[in-house]
């Protein structure tokens, strides 16, 4: 039997966060606490407008079927996810938050961090990037100077991307990854490729619209820069389409519906020859802790959500030289404090 609490948090960004889809100053996020026999587990799912699931919708769906969740007896988090998946088929964000909380409890029941339960070595985790949103070039440089990093993800899609990237490259030797969030058309992207190689771009994320699998596959043949799917990859059903068109996929726990499916997706992606990035959706430290535990399974990591926010919801993860670390506490390894 579960006890359930939840919170709707509206967390401010340090800087207005702009991508090709628009600008936001706050991240609306859903935090859930499950209490199983006195052991509390936490999960998080941010609301992302272009996936059409709000925090209000997550709360409404949970309240509508609250008694069914409360009656579940946790023995296996994977079994819990399947129960949730069928209970909330139209709300993968809510399923993600509950699944995450279930895993947190499971780790605490087993008295070990999740990465140890999965037999992962934190020393094998890749560096995470620090994201620079679209802005004037001078302001983008100001953000980089304030947060010196070895790896940056630079948002593009503003029309003068190459000029901005060249300007930033003059001031930094860091690894640059770029993310267009589906903001380029095919002809522009094709023309950009030689200059992106000259600038020294490490990775391109989602250059074209989410349904442009064939054209993205053409781009992949024209460059040595890896091209990763984000909007084109939501969950397991998208793997076959991505295998021919992209170098790899960006797995985001919220949109794929949690830790449980992410574990399966990683294994299936490897079998298809796809690289794996684990990405964030501006989660606070609660959601980011799940990425930190999974990080040794990834080739690339985008887990900088707490660094972009003015306020956080938990302690337990830290950053050093672009590496993210979680504590050795059981479960997710976090301690909520701002709920």
Phi, psi and omega in degrees: 000133180256141160264144186232130167231156176207161181222144170256109181254143177239090191270128183283139170282151174293317174240149171307133188257112185243130171234183183296343181270349180143187184237143173220150181255345181223152173250116176279129185217150181254124178245132179236144174239123172255135179245112182242106180055041178087355178260126184259134176236149186234146177216163184215145172215111177286151177272128180239120191300321185281000169256001170059036174230116182262165174298322179301322179291321177298317180295316181298316180294319179295315180296325181296328182235029184303317185297330180288321177293317181299330185276354183285137177254114188284121170235326183217120182298331178293320176295322177298316180299315181298322175299313181294321181301321179278333180285324182233066186295339182257010184222074180296335179294313177298317178301320179301310183299317180290319177300317179299317179295323177297318177294322178300314178296316182301317177298322179291323176297326180268000175057044176205152174299153182298323181299328177286322177299322179277002179060045179255150180255111181304333180294344180266003179288140177284166175290146172270156176269172169240127189273134174249112180288164179297134180194182170299148185303319182294323179287327175295320177293322178301318178296319179296320180291328179287329180236076178302129183218160176272340181221129175240141164259120183251121179286136180229172181123020185258355179101335178237039187298316184296318179298318179295317181296320177296320178297314181293323180296329178297337186250002184208139174258008181294162172291131178251122166251148180236149182224113181271349183047045177067025188267358180255157168262168188298314184295318178295314181300317179299318179291330181287333191307311181299322180289325177295323176294320180294323178292333180092044179284130183281326187200144175245128179249129174041069181290325187244176180302158191295337180265003185272056182294314183295315180292324177296322176299324176294318178299319182301326180284346186261358185215155174270353180283128176300140178242120185249144179273137170237282178300331178285347177239116177250309182212188189305327183295342181273354184302312182300321180292323181286332186300326181270341190251336185236159174283326182199182183232149174259110180270120176245124188302320184297313185281334178273353172088026167127182180294317184302307178293330179299320178300318179291319181297318180301314180296318181289325177297318178301317181295333179271000180080016179270139171287164185233124167248138169257124188238160180252167173233045180064035174294156170283191184293339179294304178293325181291330178299326177296318176297321180298322178290327180276346192308323180298348179273355188257156171272325179226152183224131175234088187226049186256012184312308181298333180288337183271347185263148174287329183228156184233178182240352185200163169248163176133343174242154180217164181235136176211121180053042179070009172261137178260136181234142173250159181287171177270012176292151182299158178072224179291338180083023182241162176230103179300144180218338187244057183244000000 
